[in-house]
């Protein structure tokens, strides 16, 4: 690609040229439409695709002209330009969000023997679909659209001309995703440091070849810079201790020496048992979203509104003391008639209130496992299974691509500046620093 050699001035010039060519292409289309009876009959989608084709082709011409200008001073022994145009490659279609767009890439000839070639940054070699379309494929598959139906599904969005998405092409893409996941799972973690983890098991409904139902085991972490990052994604038949142990042992084998300060998850015992074995220093924080749902399930529907408000009083209390007071009030209100509901709450008292020992700015992130839930919401809530089975590698590759796309929209946590205080060992009480704490003074002195 040509990105590396461009200066900021050249990039600005390129943008200016693209804008110029875009206006030129649109005015050119307008004159054609008004002057040709045939073009008046074109649909809106066809006009948009033709405009996109002209704009993309003109942008590619700008790129090749920039390359020729860069080597304009390079001459042969006879004094002629060494790098010159040399026709076009065969036309090919790029599948985009507005449908298939045909482009012709120019060729250049280097008569100096230096091997100069033209590779478009907009349309790299062998690319036949835009990143937007490529990102939609794993999502469609995990939503239950089989390989054979993929082209039909995309045709609704990009038109009947959605070519290049035969079952064989989709199969090759799935193999590529599986290979990307396998490479990602080998990355070195010795330099990684996570403050928080969100962990959850996601039942997708996608069927593996050797299992009736598979569960994704996902961990998303917060880095020392406050950024959310996918830490691990594995699989298991259930959210069992053995399955989670396999995931955590793999992290430790890749030199992730220490666990996070706090891990957030639901009440699945498998994760917590595995965490206590591999990273015993990590404190547990139960997800209030899951806990609220579990408690309400043990109460009559007529009491759900009042009970939910009572639970809200606990986890929204400004201090631990007030939270404990609201906790006791809830147990007193419902303990006599609904002991199962109050037992579900009381058994995780400490784990439900662990967030009070961390910065108040972070509480909104620590009370639920929402980062995992929201990422997989469309998959978790699906009601049908895929029509075809997939291999384990394909299953994990699809999930990896789904999270990879979602990760692009993740934002830093609130109060990221507080992370430095946590790393220094500062003690927090009810969300604010506790400088008078004796242990705090010892840590800061060290």
ABEGO torsion letter per residue (X at the ends): XAAAABBAAAAAAAAAAAAAAAAAAAAAAAAAAAABAAAAABBAAAAAAAAAAAAAAAAAAAAAAAAAAAAAABBBAAGBBABBBBEBBBBBBBBBAAEBBBBBBBBBBBAAGAGBBBBBAABBBGBABBAAAAAAAAAAAAAGBBAAAAAAAAAAAAEAABBGABAAAAAAAAAAAAAAAAAAAABBAAABBBABBBBBBBBAGBBBAABABBBBBBBBBBBAAGBBBBABBBBBABBBAAAAAAAAAAAAAAGBABBBABBBBBABAAAAAAAAAABAABBBBBBAAAAAAAAAAABBAAAAAAAAAAAAAAAABABAAAAAAAAAAAAAAAAAABAAAAAAAAAAAAAAAAAAABBAAAAAAAABAAAAAAAAAAAAABABBBABBBBAAAAAAAAAAAAAAAAAABBBBBGAAAAAAAAAGBBBBGGBBBAABAAAAAAAAX
